[in-house]
Amino acid sequence: MILLVLISTLGILVYTGFLLDPSNRGDLVPYIMVITAESVLVFHALLAMWTILSASQSPEHFASHRAKRSLFEPADDRAPQDRPLTLEGRRVDVDVFITVYGEDLDVVRRTATAALAMHGRHRTWILDDGRSDDVRALAAEIGARYVRRLSSGGAKAGNVNHALTLAKSEFFAIFDADFVPHPTFLTETVPFMVDELVAFVQTPQAYGNLHTTVARGAAYMQAVFYRFIQPGRNRFNAAFCVGTNVLFRRAAIDDVDGICTDSKSEDVWTSLALHERGWRSVFIPEVLAIGEAPDTIEAYSKQQLRWATGGFEILLTRLPLVNRRLTMDQRIQYFVTASFYLTGISPLLLILVPPLEIYFDLRPMNLSLTVLTWALYYCGFYAMQIVLAWYTLGSFKWETLTLAAVSFPIYVKAFVNAFTGRDVGWQSTGTARGQSPYNFIVPQLLFFLFLVLTSGVAIWRDVDNGVFTLATAWNITNTVILGAFVNAARREARALRKGRALSPRPGAPDPAPPQGPRTVVARPEGDAAIQAARQPAATGQTARTRRARREKELVR
């Protein structure tokens, strides 16, 4: 891993030197476009390499290891979920919040059932901002506590803050409605709270519904971040909360006046506020919850718009690089986080470069350079990124490349929203399932048609001149990438018209496994968390028995 990162870094530096060499400069307009786009990509690639190399093997230290060994009293023979949690010789209480906003009832059921079964005594709360009587009945059936607000102010952050006025435990965990926790979530995260400066312990987001182009692309786009970038940020005390699969210290959240409600990316903003106040964060790379990636273009577009708007808001309003309440390392990491979605705008500039040559004979690089020379430098940067992804993930998914190349309209809109202060609204990822995908890809469709026309012009020109040019190859490649995305939208639209589910619903039999090797971000199918999530709902007798036992505990 270290060797690949070092080679990738060398390739980035060599490619940067090639671009900045004045003797290689071509026409001004396309050259500026290429330099602008590639500078953003190179900057983030270098910072990613640096962060990956900074990662230590494990965030666990002696104190947390000792706390983990003494988390339960050795003579306690009660069921794992009823055994009190002990930290440094004293019992600690934990509240578990499941935030709900219109998700399918089966999705809420499997998450809440798994949360109730987590090891260590805790209270499970369903925070229902969707005001569903069915969800309330479900909570009563399985023995979870139910909370419904009178208003939805502050979206998810407001939902959690309202619950904190009712729940008074020293620690609290948050799970989105579609993230099924592993039984050992609390036993793996609570021991880190032995350090009184730790504000939260974050675990990865991993996904089990890799059944559509969008779901696979979205999942693998985040895999490197959770496997290598977040662990590296532990070194700088800059790992941030991602809104779910996280354990918080109540005192830390009280210190910053609750979960941040000023942004739809409440997780990153809350993390920033905690780090500004001197609190510490811990990221553990072990997957302790399995969720659902956005499996439709609508869900993906709304999720990315919300995340990118929150990042750009930090970039434009909090100015991370000059924030004196952060360490220099934290400033750099938060600047990278806030500016990351600029890498999604860069493809827009690069898509427009080949048409400038095809229609106006404007080239970004010097005519004296051969295609082979350019390709060697170019591959030194991009090919190594693919090799690195292949090594870290076990494969390189074309869906990831496709989503990265075609999402620029989302990020442009997010930047404009952040700049103008426009509210993008809030919607949970799992509830965006109804509209035609074509409603969300009008810019991509227009660009695809433009590139198809341009490719035709380029081929006709090259045939007439007897020379196949790099601009033509580049433009055809962009056309194919956009075409793959449009084809995915076509398949999705057809499935919606016919009423077919894009991903197997909870409880449905799994489809036949694909032939050949396949990288899976989530845990294997035999994992206890997934098996627990697929168990049928508790019977009325079981629910009554559980409630009776809890009532006895309260009386005792």
N, C-alpha and C positions, 0 to 999 in steps of 0.2 A: 504494500500500500504506500509506504513512504517513498519507495523507488519510483512508483508511477506518478505520485504527486510531484516529486522533484523533476522528473522528465517533462511532465505537463507544464510545470512552472517555467522550465527552460524554453519549451516550445512557445509559450505565451510571450516571453521576453524577446525571443528572436523574431516572432511575427510583429511585435510592436516596433522593434527597430526597423524592420522592413517597411512598415507603413509610414514611419516618421522620416525615413531617408528622403531628403529633398530631391535627390536624383530620380526617385521612383514616382514622384508626384505627377499626376495627369491634369485634366481639366479641373478648374477650381470647384464648381458646384458639386459634381459627384464625389470629388475627393473629400470635400468637407463633410458630405453626408456619410461617407464610409468611415472617416476618422471619428466623427461624432458617435456613430453607432458602435464601432469597434472599441472605442475608448471606454464606453460604459461596460461592454461585455468583458474586456480585458481587466478593467479595475475589479469587477466583482469576481472574476475567475481567480485573480491573484489573492484577493482577500479570502476567498473560499479555501484556496490551497493553504494559506497561512493558518486559518482556523482549524482545518483538518489536522495539520501537523502539530497543532498545539494541544490536541486532545490527549488526555491521560487514559490509562486503561480502565479505571473505575472511579466514580466519585465517592465510593464507600471508604470510610476511614475507620480507625480503631473504635472510636466512641459509638458510631452508628452500628458497627458490627456487634459490639457488646450489647447495645440496646436491643438489637434484633434478637439476640440469643435469649434475652430476659424479658421479651415482650409479653409472654404468657407465664402464669404461675405453673410450675411443673406438675403439681398434683391435681390440677383442674381437669376433670373428666367430662365437662359439659361439651355440647356441640360446638364446633369451631366458631360459628357465628355468635355464640352466646358467651364466649370466654372474654373477660375484661382485658383491655389493653393496658399494659403497664410500661411506663417510661421512667427510668431512674427511680424505681421503687414506688412510684405513685400511679394511681389509675388515671387514665385520660379518657375523655369523651370525644367522640367523632360524630358529626352529622354528615350525611351523604345526600347531596342535592342532585336531582335529575330534572333538568330544565326541559319543559315540554311546550311546544307552540304549534299544534296542529299536526304532529306526526301521526302515522298510522297507529292504531291501538295495539296491533301485534308487535310493532317496533318498541313501543313504550313498555309493553308487558315483559318482553324478554330482557330488556335492560333493567327494569325494576326488580324482576325476579332474581337476576344475577347479583344485583346490588344487595338485596336482602341476604343472599347466601355468602357474602364476603366474610372472611375469617376476622374475628375480633368484634366485640360488642359495639354496635353503632346504631344510629337512628337513620332510617331512609325516608327522605321526603321527596314527593313528586310535586314540582313547582309548575303548575299548569297555567300558563299565560293564554292558552287557547280556550279556557273556560268550557271544558268539555265534561258533560255529565257522565259520559262513558268512561273517561279517564278517572273521574272521581269514584265511580263504581269499581273500577279495576283496583284502585288503591285500597278500597275497603276489602275487596276480595282477597288480595294477597297479603294484607297486613302492613302496608306502607302508609305513612302520613301524607296528607293531601293539603296543598295550599293553593288558593285561588285569589288573585288580586282583583281589586275593583277597577284598576286601570292598567294599561300596559306601558306606562311611562318608563323611559330608560331601557326599553327592550330587555334583552337577556340580563344585562348588568343590573337594571332596576329590579328584575325578578329575583336575582340572588340577594340584592341588598334588602329587599322586603323580607325574604326568608330569614335573613340574619337578625331581624328584629324579633323573630319567634324562636329560632334555634340559638342556643347559648353555649354550645360546646367549644372547647379550646381549639379544636381543629375542624375543618370541614372540607369535604371533597366535592368536586363538580364533575358531572358527566352529562354530555349531550344525550338526548333521548335515544339516539341510534348507536351509542357506544356501550357495548356489553363488557362490564368489568370482569377481570379474572378474580377468582376467590381470594388470591393472595395480594390483592392491590394494597390493602391497608398494612399488611405485615411487611411489605417491601418498601413502603413510603414513610410510614410513621417513624421508624427508627432514625431517619435523618433529622427529625425534629428535636433530637437530643441537643443539637446546637441551637441555642435560643435566638440566634440571629438569622436562622433560615426562615424565610417568609413563605416559600412554597416549594413543593417537590413536583416536578413535571415529568410525565412519562410520554412516550411517543403516540402519535396517531397512526394506526395501521388499519387496513381495510380488507374486508373479505368478499366484497361484491365486484370482483374484477371481470364483469361480464359484458361491458360495452367499451367502445373506443374511448369515450370520454372518461369513464371510470378508471380504466387502465392508465390512460395518460395522466389524469389527475393524481392517482396513487403513486406512480413511479416518479412524478415530478417532485414529490415530497420525500421520497424514500432516502435520498442522499442527505437531505437536510436533517432528518431525524436520526439517521445512523451515524453521521459524521460531523455535521456542522454544529448541531446543538451540543453534543458532547464536548466539542472543542471550546464552546463558549463557557463551559464550566470553569476553564482555566482563568477566564477574565471576569467571573461573576457576572455574566451577561446573558445566560440562558433565560429566555422569556417564556411566559405562560402562553399556551395556545388555546385556552378557553375550556378545555375538557381533559379528562384523565389527569387531574391535578389535585393535590392536597394543599390546602392553605392553613396558615396559622391565623387564628382569629385576631390576635393582638396586632399583627402586621397590617391586616386589612383595616382595622379600626384606626391605625396610625395614619393611614392615607385617606380616611373618611369614606371607606367603602370601595367597592368595585367601580372603576371609572365609567361614568355614563355620558361623557362628552364626545365619545366616538363609537362607531359601530364595531371597531376593532378594540373592544374593551379590554381584551386580554393583554395586548402589547402595551397599551397605555397604562394599565394597572401595574404591569411589570416595571415600566419606566419610573412610575411614581415611587414604587417600593425601592428600586435601586437608588433613586435620588435621595431617599431617606436613610440609606446605609444598610438596608436589609440585604440578605444573601438569597440566592436561588440555587436550586440543585436540579439537574436533569439526569435521569437514569435511563439508559438506552434500552431497558428491557420492556418488551411489549406486554402491557397489563390490561389492555382493553382493545376490543375489535369493533370497528365501526363501519359505516357505509360511506364510500366516496361518492361525490356527485355523479350520477349515472346518466344525466341528460344535459343537453346544451343549456337549457334554461337554468338548471341547478348550478352548473359550473359557472355560467356567466354571472349569476347573482352572487355566488360565493366569492369569486375573484374580484368583482366590483367592490364588494364590501371590504375585503381584505386590503386591496390596493388603495382604496380611498383612505382607510385608516393609516396605512403606511405613509402615503403622501401628506396626510395631515400632520404627522409627526415631523416629516422633513420640512414642511413649510412653516409650521407654527412653533415647534419646540427646538429647532436648530440644534440637533444632537452634537455636532462637532464643537460647539462653543458652550455647551452646557457644563458649567463649572461644578455642579453638584454630582457629576459623574466622574469616574476615573478616566484617564485617557483611553485605556483599552475599552471601557464601556462606551465611550463616545464613538469610537470607530465602529464597534459592533452595532450600535443603534443607528448610526448613519448608514451602514450597509443594509440593515433591516428596512429602514425608511426609504432608501433609494433603490431597493432591489427591483421593484416593478418597472423601473426605467429600462431594465433589460428586456421587458416585454414590449416596449415601444420601439426599441432598436430595429427589430425586423421590418417595421414599416419603412424606415429609411433604406434598408438594404434591398427591399423588394422593388423600390423605385429606381435603383441605380441601373439595372440592365435596360429598362425602357429608354433611359436618357441616351444610352449609346445607340440603341436600335433606331430611335426616331431622330435624334439630334447629333449623333456621332460624338457624344461627350463621354470621355472615358476617365475613370478615377485614377488609373495608373498609367505610367509611361508606356508608349507604344513599343519601345525597344525591349520591354520585358516579354519573354516567351510565356506561353500558357503553362509549360512545365515548371518554370521558375516560380511563377505565382502559386501554382498548386502545391509545391513543396513547402513554401512558407505557410500557406493557408492550412494545409494538413497538419503542420507542426502545432497549430493551435487547436483546430476543431477535431481532427482525428484523435488526438490524445484525450480530448474531453470524452469522446465516445468510448475509447479504450478504458478510461478511468471509470465511466459509468458501467461498462460491461463487467469490469472486475468487481466493483462494489455491489452491484445488483444481481450479477449472474447473467445478465443479458442487457441488450439495449433495445428499448421498445420504440418502434416508429411512432406510436401514439403520443409519446412524450415529445418527440421532435415536432410532430404536427401541431399539438396544442401550443407549444412554445412559439411556433412561427405564426400562428393565426390569431392569437389572442390580443393583438395590439389595439383593436378598437375598444376593448374592455378597459385597457390600461390608459389609453388616451382619455376616455370618458372619466375614469377615476381621477386622473390628474386635474381635469377641468373641474370636477366636483369639489375636490379638495381646495383648489385655487379660489373658487367662487363661494365656498362654504355651503354648497348645496347638500341637503340631506338625502342620502341614497335609500333611506328606509332600511328595515331589517326583516329578514326572513330566514328561518332555519333551512339548512341545506336539504333536509329530507322532505320538505313540504312543497318543493318546486317540481311539480310533476304533470302539469296540465296543458301548457301552451305549446303550439307548434314551434319546433326549433328554428324555422325560418324567420320567426319574429325577432330572433336574437342575432342573426348573422347576415343582416342586409349589407353591411360594409364588406364582409368577406365575400359575399356573392358578387358584388360589384367588382371587387378586385380580381376575383377569379375570371369573370368575363373579360375584364381588361387584359389580364395576362394571357388568356387563350388567344385573343385577337393579336396581342403583341408577339406571341410565339409564332403564329402564322406568318406575320410580317417578317419576323427574323429569319425563319426558315426560307421563305421566298427570297429574301435578300442574300442569304448565304449561298443558296443554290445558284442564284444569278452571278454572284462573285466567285463561286467555286471554292470558297473557304468557310469552314464551320467555325464560328467564333465562340469565345468564352461567354460573351453576353447572351448568346442564344442558349447555350447549355445552362447558364445560371437562371435565365428566365423560365426555361422549360421545367427545371427543378422546382422553382417556386410555384409554377402552375400545378405540377403534380401534387405538391404538398397541400396546397389549397383545395385541389380537387379531391384529395382523400378526405379532407374535413367536410367538404360539401356532400360527399357520398355517405359519410357517417350521418350527417343531418338527414339525408334522404331516407336512409334505413330507419332512423329514429322516427321520422314523420310517418312513415308507412306503418310502423308498429303501433304508434299512437292512434292512427286512423282505424286500425283493425282491433284496437283494444287489447293488444298483447303487452304483457309486462316486459320491460327492458331487462330487468334483473329478477331472478327468482325471489318470490316473496318469502318472508320469514316463515319457516315451517314447511316450505315446499321442498320436494326432493331435489337433490343436487343434480345438475346436468352431468352428462358423461364427461370425464376428465379429458382434456386435450391430449393428443398424441405428442410424444417427444418431451424434452425438458422444458420447464416453465418456472420462472421466478415468481414466488409468492411473497408479498409483503407481509401478510398476516401470518398467524401461527398455523401449524399443520391442523388438519381436520380433527385429529385426535385430541386436540387441546381441551382441557377441562372447561375453559370458559365458553368455547363454542358448543360443546356438548350440553353444558348447562343451559345455554341460550336456546337450544333446540328442544328442550324437554317440554312436554305439554304443560299447560297452566295448572297450577295447584287446584285440587278439587275443593269444593266448599268445606268438606270435613277437615282437610289439611289446613285451610286458611283459618277455620274456627279454632283448631288446635293451636296454631301458631299465635293467634290473638289471645287465647286463654293463657298460654305460657307467658306472653309479654305482660298481660295484666297481673299475673302472679309476681313477675319480676318487679313491676312498679309498686305493688303492695309491699313486697319484701324491702 
